[in-house]
Amino acid sequence: MNSYYYLNAAGQQSGPTTKDNLINVGVTKDTYVWCKGMRNWEKAGDVQELKPLFNTYNNPPVPPVTPVQSPSTPYNPNFAGNQCPQNYMIPAILSTLLCCLPTGIAAIIYSSKVEKLWAQGDKAGAIKSSEQAKTWCIISLGLGIVSFIIGFIGGFLG
């Protein structure tokens, strides 16, 4: 009995396997196979010894592979399914009052857009506004800390 090699779905050589096992490993009549004594790779359905394996009344059709689609919205760890992303309004207000007014205002503006965009069905826009609000909160906090340190050092030296 011949041992057959075959090209798998990725086009890589696999095998050897027995004639009877070819169907179990996913070989179809259009899969290229080779065994000792063959000159070239041939479609399994064209090899005389393998033709009985591919009678259409014996084998059900192979189901099509469904491609995986990428999500329509970008990944955001603060976003879960169909839930509106966090708007960061409270941190934005606190960073405006306690840290840095200009960057805090930018954080408030982006925070206020999140729920409006979500309600309009613009999920990607809502996620982006959420990320922008978070970024401006962090910038405001950083500037507030730097200002405090400079003020402390200035007061200590002065």
N, C-alpha and C positions, 0 to 999 in steps of 0.2 A: 504494500500500500504506500502511495506517495505522500510525502510531507510537503505541505504547501506554505509558501510565504505570501503575504498579502500587504497591500498598502492601506494603512488605516485612514480614518477621516482626516487626519492632519497631514497625510501624504508621507508618513514615515513607514519604513519597512517593519513588519511584525511577523511573528511566527518563529519556528514552524508549527503547524498544526495539522491535524488529520483532515481528510476530506469531509468526514461526518461532522466535524466541529466548526467548519467554516461559517455556517449559518449562525451558530451560537456566538461567534466573535464579531458578528455584524457585517460579514461579507455579503454583498449583493451581486447580481449578475453584471453590474457595471464596475465592480471593484477589480483592480488589477491584481493578478496572482501569478506566481511562478513556482515551479517545482523542478527537480533534477530531470534533465532530459529535454526541457523546453529551451528554445533558442532565446526568446524574449518574453517580457511580461505581457500577459494577455488578459482581456476582460474575462472574468470567471464564467460568464454566460456563453463565451465562445470556446471554452475548453470542453472537448467532447466528454471527458470523464465527469465533469461537473454539471453539465446541462440538466440532468435529472433533478438536481438540487433546487433549480430555479423554475420549476413548473408553477405557473401562477395560481393554479388551484390548490397547491400544497402550502404556499407561503402567503401570509397576509402582507399587505403593503407596509413598508416601513413608514412610521409617522414622521412628518416633517419636523425639523428642529426649529423651535421658536427662538428668534434672536432676543437677547437681553437688551432692553432699552435703558438708556441712562435716564436718571430722574430729570424732570423739567425744571426743578429748582435746585440751586446750589446747596451743598452740605452746610449745615449750621448746627453746632451742638446745642444751641438754645432753642432749636425748632424741632418739635416732635409731631410728625404726621400732619393732621389737619388743624393743628392748634396754632393760633396766632403767635408769632415770635415775641419775645420779651421786648418792651418798648424802652426800658431804662429811664422812665420819666423821673422817678424819685432820685436816683443818683444824679441825673442831669440837673435837677433843681438844687440839690445839695452842693454839687460842684460849682454851680453858678454863684450861690450865696457864700460859700465858704472858701472857694479856691481861686477861680479865675473867671471873671465876668464874661469876656468875649468868647472864650471857648465853651463855657457853660451854656451860653445862649445858643451856640451851634448845636450842642448836645440836645437842648430842649426842642429846637426846630426839627431835628431828625427824629426825636422821640415822638413828637406829635404826628409825624407822617405814617408811622408803622401801622396803626389800627385803621387809618383811612385807606391806605393802599390795600391792606388785607381785605377790607370790606368791599373794595372795588374788584377783587379777584386777582390783583397783581401780587402774587405770592413772592415772586423773585424780588420785586421792588420793596415789599415789606421786610423781607429778610435783609436786603442791602441797607435799608434805613435803620434797622435794628443794629446791624454791625457798625454803621457810621455813628449812631448815638453812643454805643459802647466805646468806640474809639475816642470820640470827643470827651467823654466822661473821664477816660484814663488820661488824656492829654491835660485836661483841666486839673485833675488831681496832681499830676506830675508838676505842672507849673505852680500850683499852690504850695506844694512841698518845697520846691526850689525857692520861691519867694519867701517862705517862712525861714528857711535856712539862711538866706542872704540877710533878711531882716534881723535875725537873731545874732548873726556874726557882726553885722553893722552896729547893733545896739551894744554888743559886748565890747567891741573895739572903741566905740565912740564914747 
